[in-house]
Amino acid sequence: MKIVVIGGTGLIGSKTVAILRERGHEVVAASSKSGIDIITGEGLKEAMAGTATVIDLANSPSFENKAVLEFFETAGRNLLAAESAAGVRHHVALSIVNTDRTPENGYFRAKVAQEKLIEASGIPYTIIRATQFMEFIGAIADAGAVGNTVKLSPGLFQPIAAEEVSALVADIALEPPRNGIVDIAGPDRAPLDEIVTRYLKAVGDPRQVVRDPDALYWGGRVEQLSLVPLGDARLGRIDLNEWLRRARAGG
């Protein structure tokens, strides 16, 4: 089966491409460097020829509110139009758990706009909403840093390893379209401030985490269940301790 992976050279995309190729599928790792540009539309018609499934893992180069919205709306329209013309049978997109429950976050609003385009496209689809990747816990600490302290919400957090995101994306892409949403998350759930404290201690970072219910998460307020699945979810098996062990061992 021919599968096109948009963003196929990124953190999740490169792993997803490798998994699908190992399973014997013809996989196109699409990116602007390979002549496939979802913003200009260049190369999309040719890439979609004979394609059964498209996995959209593209991300905006800018997180500024207007720019990120324009990226996902423009890319979504171009990609879905090319898929419709080619008769693509399954559109899979990676989104964020509860992205529709944090409207003050511009990036989340842009992902909601992307999801709405998919739902209205008429193409059979599955939207995969993931919790935050473990690979970004350090960046979360940096975003909440004030001097030698890190202010973070005690809202629940359930990070997932990127390699398990890729494996789950590959699995779901080979299943029949859901025409709905599938949540994926890591195996362990704990307050955000506690998980980041564990991470900083493990990597030898001396900064102290301060629990602050009013601390923002990428510009949005965090309620107790904002960052975790509200119902059933497919869970990874790699917990934070195992992920840290693998990271120290170089993968």
Residue pairs with C-beta under 8 A, 6 or more apart in sequence:
1 25
1 26
1 52
1 53
2 25
2 26
2 27
2 28
2 50
2 51
2 52
2 53
3 20
3 25
3 26
3 27
3 28
3 51
3 52
3 53
3 54
3 55
3 173
4 27
4 28
4 30
4 47
4 48
4 51
4 53
4 54
4 55
5 13
5 16
5 17
5 20
5 27
5 28
5 29
5 30
5 54
5 55
5 57
6 13
6 30
6 31
6 36
6 38
6 54
6 55
6 56
6 57
6 58
6 79
7 13
7 30
7 31
7 56
7 57
7 58
7 59
8 14
8 16
8 17
8 27
8 28
8 29
8 30
8 31
8 57
9 29
9 31
9 33
9 34
10 57
10 59
11 133
11 135
11 162
12 57
12 94
12 162
12 165
12 166
12 169
13 29
13 55
13 57
13 166
14 29
15 162
15 163
15 166
15 167
16 55
16 57
16 166
16 169
16 170
16 173
17 27
17 29
19 166
19 167
19 170
20 27
20 170
20 173
20 174
21 27
23 170
23 174
28 34
28 36
28 47
28 51
30 36
30 38
30 43
30 47
34 43
35 42
35 43
36 42
36 43
36 44
36 47
37 43
37 44
38 44
38 58
38 74
38 75
38 78
38 79
39 71
39 74
39 75
39 78
40 78
41 78
41 82
44 78
44 79
44 82
45 82
45 85
45 86
47 82
48 54
48 82
48 83
48 85
48 86
48 88
49 86
50 86
51 83
51 86
51 88
52 88
52 89
52 90
53 88
53 89
53 90
53 91
53 92
53 173
53 174
54 79
54 83
54 88
54 90
54 91
54 92
55 92
55 93
55 94
55 169
55 173
56 75
56 79
56 91
56 92
56 93
56 94
57 94
57 169
58 75
60 67
60 68
60 71
60 72
60 107
60 110
61 71
62 68
62 71
63 106
63 107
64 106
65 106
65 109
65 110
68 106
68 107
68 110
69 106
69 109
69 110
69 113
71 110
72 110
72 111
72 113
72 114
73 110
73 113
73 114
73 117
75 114
76 113
76 114
76 117
76 118
77 117
80 91
80 117
80 118
80 121
80 123
83 91
83 121
83 123
84 121
84 122
84 123
88 123
89 123
89 124
89 177
90 123
90 124
90 125
90 126
90 173
90 176
90 177
91 118
91 121
91 123
91 124
91 125
91 126
91 177
92 125
92 126
92 127
92 128
92 169
92 172
92 173
93 114
93 115
93 118
93 125
93 126
93 127
93 128
94 128
94 130
94 165
94 169
95 111
95 114
95 115
95 127
95 128
95 129
95 130
95 181
96 108
96 111
96 129
96 130
97 129
97 130
97 131
97 183
97 185
97 227
97 228
97 229
97 233
98 129
98 225
98 226
98 227
98 228
98 229
98 230
99 108
99 111
99 112
99 115
99 129
100 108
100 112
100 115
101 223
101 226
102 108
102 217
102 220
102 221
102 226
103 109
104 219
104 220
104 221
105 217
105 218
105 219
105 220
106 219
107 218
108 220
115 127
118 125
118 127
119 125
119 127
124 177
124 179
125 177
125 178
125 179
126 172
126 173
126 175
126 177
126 178
126 179
126 180
126 181
126 182
127 178
127 180
127 181
127 182
128 168
128 169
128 172
128 181
128 182
128 183
128 184
129 181
129 182
129 183
129 184
129 229
130 160
130 165
130 183
130 184
130 185
131 157
131 158
131 159
131 160
131 183
131 184
131 185
131 186
131 227
131 228
131 229
132 140
132 157
132 159
132 160
132 227
133 159
133 160
133 161
133 162
133 165
134 159
134 160
134 161
134 162
134 186
134 238
134 240
134 243
135 161
135 162
137 159
137 195
137 196
137 199
138 199
138 203
140 152
140 192
140 196
140 217
141 150
141 152
141 196
141 199
141 200
141 205
141 207
141 209
143 218
144 150
144 151
144 152
144 196
144 215
145 207
148 206
148 207
148 208
149 207
149 208
149 209
149 210
150 196
150 200
150 207
150 208
150 209
150 210
151 209
151 210
151 212
151 215
152 192
152 193
152 196
152 209
152 210
152 211
152 212
152 215
153 191
153 192
153 193
153 211
153 212
153 213
153 214
153 215
153 216
153 217
153 222
154 191
154 192
154 193
154 194
154 211
154 213
154 224
155 191
155 192
155 217
155 222
155 223
155 224
155 225
155 226
155 227
156 189
156 190
156 191
156 192
156 224
156 225
156 227
156 228
157 189
157 190
157 191
157 192
157 195
157 227
157 228
158 185
158 186
158 188
158 189
158 227
158 228
158 229
159 186
159 195
159 240
160 184
160 185
160 186
160 236
160 238
161 186
161 236
161 238
161 243
163 238
164 184
164 186
164 236
164 237
164 238
165 184
165 236
168 184
168 234
168 236
172 182
182 233
182 234
183 229
183 230
183 231
183 232
183 233
183 234
184 233
184 234
184 235
184 236
185 228
185 229
185 233
185 234
185 235
185 236
186 235
186 236
186 238
186 239
186 240
187 235
187 236
187 237
187 238
187 239
188 239
188 240
189 228
191 211
192 217
192 222
192 227
193 209
193 210
193 211
193 212
195 240
196 209
197 209
198 240
199 205
199 240
199 244
200 206
200 207
200 209
202 244
203 244
214 221
215 222
216 222
217 226
217 227
220 226
238 246
